[in-house]
Structures are given as structure tokens and as C-alpha cells.
């Protein structure tokens, strides 16, 4: 339950998944460092929130009934469905 009530965002341009912590009321994000101003001025400012990358063009992101996070990616040779699990 490490990621319960957290927010994951997919990026179709870079094929990255970003992880954000929500505030206590779930009305905003807890942002630190260069993202505190809520603006990513460059790719370097995103490094602390990248959860995973290398997925191609992510077109959908869902939590499955099994509790895993799934990313659907449009690749040059077709669609790929990724099941995201935490390394342990």
C-alpha cells in the first residue's frame, strides 16, 4: 500500500511515468525542490518525480482489478501493455 492515494501521470512524449504525493486533503501535490513553483522548466527538473521510463508513447494508464498499475503504449510495431510492479 506504499502508493495508496498517490498520483501517477504518463507522458506520451518521453515515455515516462511520474509519481506525485498528494497533500493530506488530496487537493494538491506535495512538490519539492525545483518543481515547488509547479513548472518544469526543463527535463532535469523532472528527474526526482520519474517513477519509470522507456515505455514509448503511453496512451493509457490504469489500475487493474489485481491492484497493479498498467500502461498501454503505442510503439512503432504495435501496442504494448506493460504491467508495472515494484522491484523487491
ROPATI-844441 format. One record per residue (C-alpha): residue in three letters; x, y, z; residue number from 1. Coordinates in nm, 2 decimals, decimal comma, padded with zeros to 4 digits. Last residue first. Layout:
BEGIN
<pt><rest>ALA</rest><c1>X</c1><c2>Y</c2><c3>Z</c3><nr>NUM</nr></pt>
...
This chain:
BEGIN
<pt><rest>UNK</rest><c1>01,15</c1><c2>-00,61</c2><c3>-00,44</c3><nr>88</nr></pt>
<pt><rest>UNK</rest><c1>01,11</c1><c2>-00,43</c2><c3>-00,76</c3><nr>87</nr></pt>
<pt><rest>UNK</rest><c1>00,77</c1><c2>-00,27</c2><c3>-00,77</c3><nr>86</nr></pt>
<pt><rest>UNK</rest><c1>00,53</c1><c2>-00,39</c2><c3>-01,03</c3><nr>85</nr></pt>
<pt><rest>UNK</rest><c1>00,41</c1><c2>-00,22</c2><c3>-01,35</c3><nr>84</nr></pt>
<pt><rest>UNK</rest><c1>00,22</c1><c2>-00,44</c2><c3>-01,60</c3><nr>83</nr></pt>
<pt><rest>UNK</rest><c1>00,30</c1><c2>-00,31</c2><c3>-01,95</c3><nr>82</nr></pt>
<pt><rest>UNK</rest><c1>00,06</c1><c2>-00,34</c2><c3>-02,24</c3><nr>81</nr></pt>
<pt><rest>UNK</rest><c1>00,22</c1><c2>-00,30</c2><c3>-02,58</c3><nr>80</nr></pt>
<pt><rest>UNK</rest><c1>00,06</c1><c2>-00,16</c2><c3>-02,90</c3><nr>79</nr></pt>
<pt><rest>UNK</rest><c1>00,20</c1><c2>-00,20</c2><c3>-03,24</c3><nr>78</nr></pt>
<pt><rest>UNK</rest><c1>00,54</c1><c2>-00,21</c2><c3>-03,43</c3><nr>77</nr></pt>
<pt><rest>UNK</rest><c1>00,62</c1><c2>00,16</c2><c3>-03,39</c3><nr>76</nr></pt>
<pt><rest>UNK</rest><c1>00,50</c1><c2>00,15</c2><c3>-03,02</c3><nr>75</nr></pt>
<pt><rest>UNK</rest><c1>00,17</c1><c2>00,28</c2><c3>-02,88</c3><nr>74</nr></pt>
<pt><rest>UNK</rest><c1>00,20</c1><c2>00,22</c2><c3>-02,51</c3><nr>73</nr></pt>
<pt><rest>UNK</rest><c1>-00,07</c1><c2>00,10</c2><c3>-02,26</c3><nr>72</nr></pt>
<pt><rest>UNK</rest><c1>00,05</c1><c2>00,13</c2><c3>-01,90</c3><nr>71</nr></pt>
<pt><rest>UNK</rest><c1>-00,09</c1><c2>-00,09</c2><c3>-01,62</c3><nr>70</nr></pt>
<pt><rest>UNK</rest><c1>-00,06</c1><c2>-00,03</c2><c3>-01,25</c3><nr>69</nr></pt>
<pt><rest>UNK</rest><c1>-00,12</c1><c2>-00,34</c2><c3>-01,04</c3><nr>68</nr></pt>
<pt><rest>UNK</rest><c1>-00,41</c1><c2>-00,37</c2><c3>-00,79</c3><nr>67</nr></pt>
<pt><rest>UNK</rest><c1>-00,54</c1><c2>-00,70</c2><c3>-00,93</c3><nr>66</nr></pt>
<pt><rest>UNK</rest><c1>-00,85</c1><c2>-00,53</c2><c3>-01,06</c3><nr>65</nr></pt>
<pt><rest>UNK</rest><c1>-00,62</c1><c2>-00,32</c2><c3>-01,28</c3><nr>64</nr></pt>
<pt><rest>UNK</rest><c1>-00,50</c1><c2>00,04</c2><c3>-01,20</c3><nr>63</nr></pt>
<pt><rest>UNK</rest><c1>-00,50</c1><c2>00,23</c2><c3>-01,52</c3><nr>62</nr></pt>
<pt><rest>UNK</rest><c1>-00,27</c1><c2>00,43</c2><c3>-01,76</c3><nr>61</nr></pt>
<pt><rest>UNK</rest><c1>-00,34</c1><c2>00,50</c2><c3>-02,12</c3><nr>60</nr></pt>
<pt><rest>UNK</rest><c1>-00,17</c1><c2>00,63</c2><c3>-02,43</c3><nr>59</nr></pt>
<pt><rest>UNK</rest><c1>00,20</c1><c2>00,60</c2><c3>-02,33</c3><nr>58</nr></pt>
<pt><rest>UNK</rest><c1>00,42</c1><c2>00,67</c2><c3>-02,63</c3><nr>57</nr></pt>
<pt><rest>UNK</rest><c1>00,73</c1><c2>00,46</c2><c3>-02,59</c3><nr>56</nr></pt>
<pt><rest>UNK</rest><c1>00,77</c1><c2>00,30</c2><c3>-02,25</c3><nr>55</nr></pt>
<pt><rest>UNK</rest><c1>01,13</c1><c2>00,38</c2><c3>-02,16</c3><nr>54</nr></pt>
<pt><rest>UNK</rest><c1>01,06</c1><c2>00,54</c2><c3>-01,82</c3><nr>53</nr></pt>
<pt><rest>UNK</rest><c1>00,98</c1><c2>00,47</c2><c3>-01,46</c3><nr>52</nr></pt>
<pt><rest>UNK</rest><c1>00,89</c1><c2>00,66</c2><c3>-01,14</c3><nr>51</nr></pt>
<pt><rest>UNK</rest><c1>01,02</c1><c2>01,00</c2><c3>-01,26</c3><nr>50</nr></pt>
<pt><rest>UNK</rest><c1>00,95</c1><c2>01,25</c2><c3>-00,99</c3><nr>49</nr></pt>
<pt><rest>UNK</rest><c1>01,30</c1><c2>01,34</c2><c3>-00,89</c3><nr>48</nr></pt>
<pt><rest>UNK</rest><c1>01,43</c1><c2>01,36</c2><c3>-01,25</c3><nr>47</nr></pt>
<pt><rest>UNK</rest><c1>01,16</c1><c2>01,61</c2><c3>-01,36</c3><nr>46</nr></pt>
<pt><rest>UNK</rest><c1>01,37</c1><c2>01,93</c2><c3>-01,31</c3><nr>45</nr></pt>
<pt><rest>UNK</rest><c1>01,63</c1><c2>01,79</c2><c3>-01,54</c3><nr>44</nr></pt>
<pt><rest>UNK</rest><c1>01,38</c1><c2>01,78</c2><c3>-01,83</c3><nr>43</nr></pt>
<pt><rest>UNK</rest><c1>01,35</c1><c2>02,16</c2><c3>-01,83</c3><nr>42</nr></pt>
<pt><rest>UNK</rest><c1>01,14</c1><c2>02,44</c2><c3>-01,69</c3><nr>41</nr></pt>
<pt><rest>UNK</rest><c1>00,90</c1><c2>02,21</c2><c3>-01,51</c3><nr>40</nr></pt>
<pt><rest>UNK</rest><c1>00,66</c1><c2>02,45</c2><c3>-01,35</c3><nr>39</nr></pt>
<pt><rest>UNK</rest><c1>00,46</c1><c2>02,39</c2><c3>-01,03</c3><nr>38</nr></pt>
<pt><rest>UNK</rest><c1>00,68</c1><c2>02,65</c2><c3>-00,84</c3><nr>37</nr></pt>
<pt><rest>UNK</rest><c1>00,78</c1><c2>02,38</c2><c3>-00,60</c3><nr>36</nr></pt>
<pt><rest>UNK</rest><c1>00,91</c1><c2>02,18</c2><c3>-00,90</c3><nr>35</nr></pt>
<pt><rest>UNK</rest><c1>01,27</c1><c2>02,30</c2><c3>-00,85</c3><nr>34</nr></pt>
<pt><rest>UNK</rest><c1>01,29</c1><c2>02,14</c2><c3>-00,50</c3><nr>33</nr></pt>
<pt><rest>UNK</rest><c1>00,97</c1><c2>02,00</c2><c3>-00,35</c3><nr>32</nr></pt>
<pt><rest>UNK</rest><c1>00,61</c1><c2>01,94</c2><c3>-00,46</c3><nr>31</nr></pt>
<pt><rest>UNK</rest><c1>00,34</c1><c2>01,79</c2><c3>-00,24</c3><nr>30</nr></pt>
<pt><rest>UNK</rest><c1>00,05</c1><c2>01,80</c2><c3>-00,48</c3><nr>29</nr></pt>
<pt><rest>UNK</rest><c1>-00,30</c1><c2>01,94</c2><c3>-00,43</c3><nr>28</nr></pt>
<pt><rest>UNK</rest><c1>-00,65</c1><c2>01,87</c2><c3>-00,31</c3><nr>27</nr></pt>
<pt><rest>UNK</rest><c1>-00,59</c1><c2>01,53</c2><c3>-00,16</c3><nr>26</nr></pt>
<pt><rest>UNK</rest><c1>-00,67</c1><c2>01,67</c2><c3>00,18</c3><nr>25</nr></pt>
<pt><rest>UNK</rest><c1>-00,34</c1><c2>01,55</c2><c3>00,33</c3><nr>24</nr></pt>
<pt><rest>UNK</rest><c1>-00,13</c1><c2>01,66</c2><c3>00,03</c3><nr>23</nr></pt>
<pt><rest>UNK</rest><c1>-00,08</c1><c2>01,43</c2><c3>-00,27</c3><nr>22</nr></pt>
<pt><rest>UNK</rest><c1>00,25</c1><c2>01,26</c2><c3>-00,35</c3><nr>21</nr></pt>
<pt><rest>UNK</rest><c1>00,34</c1><c2>01,26</c2><c3>-00,71</c3><nr>20</nr></pt>
<pt><rest>UNK</rest><c1>00,49</c1><c2>00,98</c2><c3>-00,93</c3><nr>19</nr></pt>
<pt><rest>UNK</rest><c1>00,57</c1><c2>01,03</c2><c3>-01,30</c3><nr>18</nr></pt>
<pt><rest>UNK</rest><c1>00,57</c1><c2>00,77</c2><c3>-01,57</c3><nr>17</nr></pt>
<pt><rest>UNK</rest><c1>00,79</c1><c2>00,83</c2><c3>-01,87</c3><nr>16</nr></pt>
<pt><rest>UNK</rest><c1>00,75</c1><c2>00,75</c2><c3>-02,24</c3><nr>15</nr></pt>
<pt><rest>UNK</rest><c1>00,91</c1><c2>01,09</c2><c3>-02,33</c3><nr>14</nr></pt>
<pt><rest>UNK</rest><c1>00,64</c1><c2>01,25</c2><c3>-02,54</c3><nr>13</nr></pt>
<pt><rest>UNK</rest><c1>00,34</c1><c2>01,04</c2><c3>-02,42</c3><nr>12</nr></pt>
<pt><rest>UNK</rest><c1>00,40</c1><c2>01,13</c2><c3>-02,06</c3><nr>11</nr></pt>
<pt><rest>UNK</rest><c1>00,20</c1><c2>00,93</c2><c3>-01,80</c3><nr>10</nr></pt>
<pt><rest>UNK</rest><c1>00,09</c1><c2>01,06</c2><c3>-01,46</c3><nr>9</nr></pt>
<pt><rest>UNK</rest><c1>00,07</c1><c2>00,87</c2><c3>-01,14</c3><nr>8</nr></pt>
<pt><rest>UNK</rest><c1>-00,09</c1><c2>01,02</c2><c3>-00,83</c3><nr>7</nr></pt>
<pt><rest>UNK</rest><c1>-00,07</c1><c2>00,88</c2><c3>-00,48</c3><nr>6</nr></pt>
<pt><rest>UNK</rest><c1>-00,37</c1><c2>00,78</c2><c3>-00,26</c3><nr>5</nr></pt>
<pt><rest>UNK</rest><c1>-00,22</c1><c2>00,43</c2><c3>-00,20</c3><nr>4</nr></pt>
<pt><rest>UNK</rest><c1>00,14</c1><c2>00,42</c2><c3>-00,33</c3><nr>3</nr></pt>
<pt><rest>UNK</rest><c1>00,30</c1><c2>00,22</c2><c3>-00,04</c3><nr>2</nr></pt>
<pt><rest>UNK</rest><c1>00,00</c1><c2>00,00</c2><c3>00,00</c3><nr>1</nr></pt>
